[in-house]
Amino acid sequence: MSTIQYFFIIVLILLGYRTVVKWRSRDLRFSEFIFWMALWTAVAIVVVYPKTSTLVANLLGVGRGADLVIYSSLLLIFYLLFRIFMRLKKQDTQITKLVIDSALKENNNHDSKGSN
Amino acid sequence: MAVIPAYNEEKKVGEVVSALLPYVSEVIVIDDGSSDHTATVASAAGALVYRFSINRGQGAALRAGFKKALERAADIVITFDADGQFDPADIPRLVSPIIKNEAEAVLGSRNLGTNNMPTMKKVLLSGAIKLTNLISGLSLSDTHNGLRAFSRGALEKLNLSQDRMAHASEIIDQIAEYKIKYVEVPVTLRYTEYSLKKGQNLFDYLKILADISIKKLL
């Protein structure tokens, strides 16, 4: 194996470890845990046996394995970005709702007398 | 009843509230998480003040104000800017179509009235107006004008969601969508160095455009 393969494997093991820790501490749901573990495993397989990616690539009609890896990575990244974007929008809306509700609960006139 | 969204307006909000009070039953100021004394000044001037703990934008502040005004049984709600560029003397003219039952929403228009708008602002604004008309299907002579009046019924129909500046276009969109009867009324604007500094620049207009487009796409 080449240096970059060793490096990638170490990073992937660390990511896998973090994923297990997050699952144990219940920060990840079981389905999320499976998703991330499957992703790390798939990447590990491709890193250790680069030829497998070419095999799959040819099956899908893509010339080189490395190309398939890049295409699917991009797709995954955009999908995750989209999800994060939607999540942020939702949180924004929720924060505003919270701020409005708590602001309207009491008026801010206690420092002046009888002014409403 | 008047609703004023205010963000760091301690210099002006006091006189704006005092000038408004003779024309309306109550002035509600929503302090949009200001870091200065906006809330204290407004409350000393006689407004009913509600404070956001963090800045959420003018759209969110207006929504909070509308909610409170409806809670306090307002019949007519006027939106007013805190920077002192509007003239409270326009209010009787603004609410008269609602009182006469001719409209549910009255939009102040800068371009029907007299003003000393700087040229650069005129160009930017005319672009924004054309675009808003295109999207909403209404034909207005102004957009993003903070001086408006709504009947209680109109406010109950509106279902606003934009927190930041895009709310101004959103209001117009929904007036069209919910078929709220509206008229435009000329209003006077005073462009002072102060209000211009606090106003919208080209970059802000682009941001509004982005907010609207995202909302349309989703």
Interface residues (C-beta under 8 A of the other chain):
Chain A: K89 D92 T93 I95 T96 V99 I100 S102 A103 L104 N107 N108 N109 D111 S112 S115 N116
Chain B: E26 I30 D31 G33 A39 T40 S43 A44 G46 A47 L48 V49 Y50 R51 F52 S53 I54 R56 G57 A60 R63 A64 K67 K68 E71 S161 D163 L218
